Amino acid sequence: MVIGMMAAGSLFYFANEDFTYIQALYWTVCTMLTIGYGDLSLTNESSRVFSTWFIWLCVIVYVMAITNIMTTFEELKSFVD
């Protein structure tokens, strides 16, 4: 799922912002990890709207992943006890 999100985000920024593919991938990873170095910036309003929803989608995916990890640890803990 994360790789698919990286690919989708990279393709969007590649097409919409006139970034090279490496710049688009870099921007996508920084956005997904909520880093935001500031060395690249968006110029199109549509990219800003996409980024807003993309960040929220990433946060939801992270919460789901952390929940799954915690559930797995709880199941392993109950198995060991």
C-alpha positions as a LaTeX table, in Angstrom:
\begin{tabular}{lrrr}
\hline
Residue & $x$ (\AA) & $y$ (\AA) & $z$ (\AA) \\
\hline
Met1 & 0.00 & 0.00 & 0.00 \\
Val2 & 2.79 & 2.41 & 0.88 \\
Ile3 & 4.60 & 1.71 & $-2.38$ \\
Gly4 & 1.38 & 2.32 & $-4.29$ \\
Met5 & 0.91 & 5.63 & $-2.48$ \\
Met6 & 4.50 & 6.59 & $-3.27$ \\
Ala7 & 3.98 & 5.77 & $-6.95$ \\
Ala8 & 0.67 & 7.66 & $-7.15$ \\
Gly9 & 2.04 & 10.72 & $-5.39$ \\
Ser10 & 5.20 & 10.73 & $-7.49$ \\
Leu11 & 3.25 & 10.45 & $-10.74$ \\
Phe12 & 0.93 & 13.26 & $-9.68$ \\
Tyr13 & 3.75 & 15.65 & $-8.78$ \\
Phe14 & 5.71 & 14.62 & $-11.88$ \\
Ala15 & 2.77 & 15.53 & $-14.11$ \\
Asn16 & 1.34 & 18.47 & $-12.19$ \\
Glu17 & 4.41 & 20.31 & $-10.92$ \\
Asp18 & 6.83 & 19.72 & $-13.77$ \\
Phe19 & 9.26 & 18.04 & $-11.35$ \\
Thr20 & 11.70 & 15.41 & $-12.58$ \\
Tyr21 & 10.69 & 11.93 & $-11.44$ \\
Ile22 & 13.43 & 11.95 & $-8.78$ \\
Gln23 & 12.22 & 15.32 & $-7.47$ \\
Ala24 & 8.63 & 14.05 & $-7.49$ \\
Leu25 & 9.61 & 10.91 & $-5.58$ \\
Tyr26 & 11.65 & 12.97 & $-3.12$ \\
Trp27 & 8.74 & 15.37 & $-2.59$ \\
Thr28 & 6.33 & 12.45 & $-2.11$ \\
Val29 & 8.52 & 10.74 & 0.49 \\
Cys30 & 9.05 & 14.01 & 2.40 \\
Thr31 & 5.30 & 14.64 & 2.30 \\
Met32 & 4.42 & 11.11 & 3.39 \\
Leu33 & 6.81 & 11.35 & 6.33 \\
Thr34 & 5.63 & 14.92 & 7.10 \\
Ile35 & 9.23 & 16.18 & 6.97 \\
Gly36 & 8.95 & 19.22 & 4.69 \\
Tyr37 & 12.52 & 20.41 & 4.16 \\
Gly38 & 11.46 & 23.42 & 2.09 \\
Asp39 & 14.01 & 22.99 & $-0.69$ \\
Leu40 & 11.22 & 22.37 & $-3.22$ \\
Ser41 & 7.90 & 24.14 & $-3.27$ \\
Leu42 & 4.59 & 23.64 & $-5.00$ \\
Thr43 & 3.49 & 26.18 & $-7.57$ \\
Asn44 & 0.03 & 24.89 & $-8.54$ \\
Glu45 & $-3.02$ & 25.24 & $-6.34$ \\
Ser46 & $-4.18$ & 21.76 & $-7.37$ \\
Ser47 & $-0.96$ & 20.31 & $-5.98$ \\
Arg48 & $-1.59$ & 21.99 & $-2.65$ \\
Val49 & $-5.10$ & 20.55 & $-2.49$ \\
Phe50 & $-3.80$ & 17.10 & $-3.45$ \\
Ser51 & $-1.06$ & 17.36 & $-0.81$ \\
Thr52 & $-3.55$ & 18.21 & 1.92 \\
Trp53 & $-5.58$ & 15.08 & 1.24 \\
Phe54 & $-2.48$ & 12.99 & 0.58 \\
Ile55 & $-1.01$ & 13.88 & 3.99 \\
Trp56 & $-4.26$ & 12.94 & 5.75 \\
Leu57 & $-4.37$ & 9.64 & 3.85 \\
Cys58 & $-0.79$ & 8.92 & 4.93 \\
Val59 & $-1.64$ & 9.68 & 8.56 \\
Ile60 & $-4.58$ & 7.25 & 8.38 \\
Val61 & $-2.34$ & 4.54 & 6.88 \\
Tyr62 & 0.26 & 5.12 & 9.63 \\
Val63 & $-2.39$ & 4.86 & 12.35 \\
Met64 & $-3.70$ & 1.63 & 10.83 \\
Ala65 & $-0.17$ & 0.21 & 10.63 \\
Ile66 & 0.62 & 1.12 & 14.24 \\
Thr67 & $-2.69$ & $-0.39$ & 15.35 \\
Asn68 & $-1.88$ & $-3.63$ & 13.52 \\
Ile69 & 1.59 & $-3.75$ & 15.05 \\
Met70 & 0.21 & $-3.19$ & 18.54 \\
Thr71 & $-2.46$ & $-5.87$ & 18.03 \\
Thr72 & 0.22 & $-8.31$ & 16.90 \\
Phe73 & 2.33 & $-7.56$ & 19.99 \\
Glu74 & $-0.70$ & $-8.05$ & 22.24 \\
Glu75 & $-1.48$ & $-11.40$ & 20.58 \\
Leu76 & 2.14 & $-12.51$ & 20.95 \\
Lys77 & 2.14 & $-11.39$ & 24.59 \\
Ser78 & $-0.99$ & $-13.40$ & 25.35 \\
Phe79 & 0.49 & $-16.38$ & 23.49 \\
Val80 & 3.67 & $-16.27$ & 25.59 \\
Asp81 & 1.77 & $-15.91$ & 28.90 \\
\hline
\end{tabular}
